[in-house]
Amino acid sequence: MKAKTDKIVINQVIVSQIRRDSLDISNWRSAIQSAESIYYPNRTNLYDIYNEALLDTHLSAVLQKRKTAVLNTPIEFYRNGEADKTIETHTSSPWFLSLISDMIDTIFWGYSVFQFFKAGEWIEYDLIPRKHIKPEKGLLVKNQNDPTGIPYKDAGYKNLLEVGETHNLGLLCKAAPWVIYKRNGVADYAQFAEIFGQPIREGTYDAFDDLAREKLKNDMESMGGSSIFIHPDNTQIKLIETQQKTGGSDLYNDLISLCNAEISKLILGNTLTTDQGEKGARSLGEIHKEVEDQILVQDKRFVLNVLNYDFSDILRNLGINTAGGEFVFAGKEELHAKEKIDIDATLAGLIPISDDYFYETYGIPRPDNYEALKKEFVERRKEPDNIRQVNSANTPGRLSSFFLNALGRRAPLDF
């Protein structure tokens, strides 16, 4: 049993099993209306829909991709320009990584409440079950559908951390209908394949022979699971099928693709970083990647705002000195290769840069005749521009071309 030093909020709740039912759009709309009720807001049904929607493979994949982009960058605590090794023992621990993951989940769920406590030398936390929190009223309810509960704001729970906006229902509220349409579409697609994907067997029998009818029926049913129809001799049955079965399957595929694309745009801001698309143009992919990178910057800022304000105060309450410092994401933002080359080429024309920097940064092997090439390069720099241009065109071994050709592109400028 963990010894907690503050009032324990999570001990006040009785957790109920997630309700998993078949869903349609009317369920989703009804759940939103219940969550947005002015007098008795209740997110229970809506959060059950969220849990059901998270079973969708595409939705869970894009959510994890967005989270991973943040989780893969370590977080450090800097004080007076230097990393604080004491706090680093906490920021590099498993509990802190789980905390950041749960914080990012708040973007999808809308609102979260955490309670922190000391467990020996370490810090631990509980994520209060979201269905037991009524953020609009500031209440913690014992049973998830209770209309009243215990006020948790300004009630002596000094180590509680609220993350998110009170009335925010999260991105999952917008993603859920696309999952519902997709799920129902896939179910219809499966039925379509079952009906039209197998041959239909026909059998006839003597209209006055009931024994023959029963035997025919039993024989055909025992031959497999494909569709059958039997009828008496001298009768006619017409089976009207879809004119273009391929077109019918395309309709379902288009619906599924549309739902996946809308989910990707909602969570990642684009589609081409998860699906190639019809054109698959690299330039379009780079533009979409830039949009995704902007969302990453926004998510990191969201995390740092939580850590450097309310969470920093909680750490001080638990005996960890955070005065005069701040949490930051470690390392510099990575640039695309083309962007970095352009920046380095521009800087090389403004300030002296060691040749070793280019060799080490881009992993280019230093040529055996480096000194001779370097001397030739320096001599050429002393020539007038018109002569240097002619010599440059006739000297493929010069350093500028060497660097850029080794990276798969030719130099548009002349050193």
Beta strands, then each sheet from edge to edge (+ up, - down):
strand 1: 75-79
strand 2: 82-83
strand 3: 111-119
strand 4: 122-127
strand 5: 133-134
strand 6: 139-140
strand 7: 150-151
strand 8: 160-164
strand 9: 201-205
strand 10: 228-232
strand 11: 325-329
sheet 1: 2+ 1- 11+
sheet 2: 4+ 3- 8+
sheet 3: 5+ 6- 7+
sheet 4: 9+ 10+
end
